Amino acid sequence: MHLLVIEDDERLGRVLKRLLEEDRHVVDLAVDGETGLDLAEADGIDAVILDIGLPDISGLEVARRLRKRGTETAILMLTARDTVSDRVTGLDAGADDYLVKPFAYEELSARLRALARRAEPGPRRPEPRLEVGPIALDEAGRRVTVNGRPVDLSPREFSLLECFLRHPGQTLTRDQLLDQAWPYSVAVTPNAVDAYVHYLRTKLGDAGSRVETVRGVGYRLSDA
Amino acid sequence: MPDEAVSAGIPGPDAAEAEALAADARMVRSVGRRLVAWAAGTTFLVLVVLAIALYVSVSGTLEASGIKQLDSRVEAVRHAVEEPGPGRPRPRPGQDDLPTGFIFGTGTFAIILQGDGTVLAPRSTDLIEGMPNAASLAAAVASGRDVRTTTVEGTPVRLVTEPLESEIGTVYVQVYQDRTAEQSTLQGLLAVLLAGGVVVVLVAIGFGTVYSRRALIPIRESLAAQRAALRRQREFAADASHELRTPLTVIRASVEHLRRHRDKPVAAVGEALDDIGAEVDHLTRLVEELLLLARSDSGAVSLERLPVDLGDVAADAAGSLAGPAREQGVRVEVDPEPAVVAGDAARLRQLVLILVDNAIGHSPPGGSVRVAVRRDGSSAVLTVEDEGRGLRPEDLPRLFERFWRGAGAPPGGAGLGLAIAAWIADGHAGTIQAANREPGGARFTVRVPLVEAAAPGRPSA
């Protein structure tokens, strides 16, 4: 998933980014509300992890403004306040979920998966698992298998594959893939997408041919 | 990290406290009402007892004097009848030369009659309708003497009937007395007592209300103060836990990271270890600060009052920060003058450290922090100046509040330093002030009374 972490505590932001990236998420980090608002508006962000206590505008206000602008991105709010009224205020401001510090990272991770499932159209999947043909992606374990054999992917390749698996049969443009799989803080050209898709195909072996090139547009994961 | 509450403005009484305050007010009002009721009730009871005693005593006195009058009339008649001298008349029907009938001077009316009710004197034409009183006569015939009150022609009377031994045998004398005056006296007394009672009870209620209100003011105030103290304590606890949670989150997440890389060399996870170390330091300082403030609230921290040279303390404390400051490109200049105050050297050092550390944190690279100690009249004056952006006017009133962090405060602090500094200054009977300097930057000024206020500089050799 492409995540945006809005957290003013530098160390906490860094630690979260490190853990989330290890789980092959694409992570952007903002240390204040205004920067966070700008980044959250961008395409490709799947979820925003939003701290309430920010130096400029409060996280509550960030959530309110995002919802007011019609942004549907999932918002997971982080806060050090744990009274019922704090939680209610947070959820009413537009957050989808709410986590009280100090939380366990596994819980943050599980809640992000739940938010991702909720965002998908169609019936709910019972398991945190994305599957197309022989390719399976275990969201909880952040592992990929082809025909049951584990495949070792780099974070970027993992993100690309995740993106394909979430939209099987759909043509994804280079820009869409770029938004999903690269943080905004990294300047890359659409050509990078071609290079990484190539690596991904190679690592997937026989199943790699399922990633089809749509000439002049982008790529598509065949679900046939 | 700024507190959520800060952006919401100064936290006033919350809903729960407002409710508690209303309950307090209700309780105080009900106590006031009860006090008034007790005062009025007690006054009323005392009045009732007094009034009854007065009434009984007055009516008893009036009755006794009335009966005495009747008795003297009876004696006069008895004398005339029982001791007939030569030429004295004997009682017989229709007689009018015995001392019967109404005699003006005595205010009484006497009848002599026989046991069967036949009036012997005065003449029947002199009798008033309703005389003689048969019931009283019957009682006297039976038991010897009868005193009673009744009415004759609508006039209230007291009458006594007694037997007399006369020459013609036992006859009876019945004497009447008009009670109109007595009764009106008693009614007047009753009216005065009732009216006076109502007035006194009303006055008691009035004074009771005024005085109970006055007496309850300190209670009301102390209740409100207690509620406010409770609220501050609750906010303090909430703010404290808030400040503790973020470092704990970092530690928890870093430990999670270390667990995942159990088998890696320490060098590979050094960043996580550094984060944990930094947060533990941060938490340690925070806990110490919180503990100090909590103890200072409960009065459990006592400051020493020994002669301390504030100049020495400032030079030493500021000097210890000069090294770390240099790494950030900030120069610390100290210009001390000897100034002996009565104080706690460790706390004063802490005060200087807080101010200088703050100043360094707000200094731009290449800036300098100036620390000076001067004697000014009866005070030792410590100033700490920086060349930072200065203080926002809107922050000034809240600067010394706990957990207050202005926008742009350097990271790492919890907003307790200046609260502690203010507490230390206060504990030395001193003051602390913050202001902006003209060319830019902030100036903190601490004034503490000198020990020898009049000491003129250094003694010359």
Interface residues (C-beta under 8 A of the other chain):
Chain A: D8 D9 E10 R11 L12 R14 V15 L16 R18 L19 E22 D51 I52 G53 L54 P55 D56 I57 S58 L60 L78 T79 A80 R81 V100 K101 P102 F103 A104 Y105 E106
Chain B: M1 P2 D3 E4 S7 A238 S241 H242 E243 R245 T246 L248 T249 V250 I251 R252 A253 S254 E256 H257 R260 E271 A272 D275 A278 E279 A407 G408 P411
